[in-house]
């Protein structure tokens, strides 16, 4: 269970940090030379997301996929919604809250 919680945190933070640093990213092709620049925040986000992927592979190899995938994706989506509000300052609509509530109810039903 601890690996699952770490997965949800790493996956959510990876996406939020990647978004936070995305404004500094640039891609260019000059005289046949490909140039890519990524901020340190985005690199940390990418690392978090990569670690979450590796952990996810371990989790789905050892758990019932029909149980763990809806649980993992649902909780990750809710955590991204919460994190985007508090960290990125994004607004949350009533429909976002209702949707998160429906997801959490579904997670509780699956967990029974």
N, C-alpha and C positions, 0 to 999 in steps of 0.2 A: 504493500500500500504506500509506503514511503517513496518508492520509486515512481509511483503514479503521481503523487503530489509534486515531486520534483519535476516530473515531465510537464505538468500543467503550468507550473511557475516558469520554467525555462522557455517553453514554447510561447507563452504569453509575453514574457519580457523580451524574448528575441524579436517578436514582431513589433512590439512597441518601441524598443530601442532602434530597430532598423528604420522605422518611420520617423523617429525623432532626429536621426542623423541623415535622413534621405535628402534633405534640402541642400546638403553640402556635396552630394554625389554628382559626378560629371563623367560623361563618356564622350570621347571624340576620336575621330579618325583623320589624321593629318599626314599627307604624303605616304599613305600606306602603313602608317604606324598607329596602332590601336592604343589609346590612352584611357585609363580608367582610374578615377579617384574616388575613394570612399572615406568618410569621416571615421574617427576612432569609435564614436558611439555606434555607428552602423556596423563596424567590425565586431564590437562586443555583442551587438544584437545578432549578427550572423553566427558568431561562436555559440551563443545561447541556443539559437535555433538548431544548429548542427548537433550540439550535445543533446538537445531534446529529441532529435530524430534518432540518434543512436540509442537513447534510452527507450524510445517508442518501439524500436525494433526488438529490444529485449522484452518489453512488456507484452507486445502482441505475440511473441514466440512462446510465452509462458502463461498466458491467460486466454479465456474464451473470447474470441474476437467479437462475437455477436453481443457480448456484454461490455467489453472494455472500449471498443471503438466509439459507440454512441456516448458513453460516459466521458471519455477523454475529449472528444471533439466538442461536446456540449459545454463542459466545464471550461475548456480553453476559450471558447467563444464568449462566455460570460466574463471570464477574467480579462479578456482583451477589451470588452466593452467598459468594464470598471476601470482598467488601467488607462484606456484612452481618455476617459473623463478626468481622472485625477492627475495623470502625468502629462498628457498631451493637451489638456484643456478643451477637448472636443465636447460638443453638446450631446446630450442624450434626450431623445424624444420619448414621449409616452409609449409609442409603439416599440421602441427599443427595450423599455422597462417591461412591457407586457411580454415581449418575445423572450427576454431573459427569464422572466418568471415561468413561462411555459417550458423553457428548456430545463430549469431547475426542478419543476414538477416531474418532467420526464426522467430526469436523472434520479430523483427519489423513487419513482416507480420501478425503474430498472434495478435500483439497488436493493429492492425488497426481496 
